Amino acid sequence: MDATNHTSTAGPVSPRTAHFDQPLQLANGTLLPAYDLVYETYGSLNAEKTNAVLVCHALNASHHVAGFYADDPQNVGWWDNMIGPGKPLDTRRFFVVGVNNLGGCFGSTGPQSINPATGEIWGASFPVVTVEDWVSSQARLADHLGIRSFAAVMGGSLGAMQALSWTIQYPGRIAHAVVIACAPNLSAQNIAFNEVARQAIISDPDFYDGDYNRHDTRPTRGLRVARMIGHITYLSDDEMASKFGRQLRRDKLNYNFGVEFEIESYLRHQANKFSDYFDANTYLRITRALDYFDPAAPCGGNLSLALEPASAGFLVVSFTTDWRFSPERSHEIVKALLDNRRNVTYAEIDAPHGHDAFLLEDPRYHRLVAAYFDRIAQEIGV
């Protein structure tokens, strides 16, 4: 698709950088010195500054949420089908903010950035960050933009975990949380998948304990395997069967270990693309942030108690074939919110696509999100 011919896109956009001199206290006890956050905005902030919506990204996404770049029209934002004029999150009414999280590899301070204390690339010495650290830095970005309170914080998967954390960390600064394809913590199986992916990277001979920049190399082989493992978990078995089945790449078997099946070709293609642009140290840290997220842990495992500070309205959405963050995990969130008598709208979308369904243009899903944002728009008069 040529975004320049797509009239409903958020249009040509440009990333911006916000610099912060005040150190950030991280969950692991260390202080992160001066740092940058790269972000993009779509739409206009109203005079009352009440129409801002923060969109939080998942594992391999970035601040580039919607629209396209004038010098690269094919580079369309990862949630462009959701955000823009006339779309469920309508940029004619809302001011949307997308940010690349700390530890990322798309411009915000992370392992590929320069450590001001040493003058060298952070590499392996960049600290492990958490969902809560990201939310704290996002709150500072909101201050930088003059936004006291978000009309909504929205995300899918790991982005939804950030939206959930916002309601606990900054309950007075968020009116609504849109929590899509989420879980209140990772299951043992999910942690296991993340660990196998990390070990693929760590065991790559070019990893050099995370200091591969000093050796002028990259652990691309490990990163490719990590991506293939992750990608398998994002799709349902039905979706894989529908797209690929047991279709052969060629018309006969070759009896070797090259690419025989279309699914193998697809996974290798996705892995090669990913390893070209993503940083291995970032991958390690983001998957660890996923593992560590567990807001109920400080409350003895009681999610209802953990969500007691939340005062936002909630839209919680799950997908029937999402086996990574199953609907049952969303039910846990809904129950905990109802235990606290919070205002919750819940929908379980019957979709065949697995975890990736939150990124796709399912009409029922999009109508639901549009209706919820219509309600928010009426509340704030935009």
Disulfide bonds with the S-S distance in Angstrom:
none
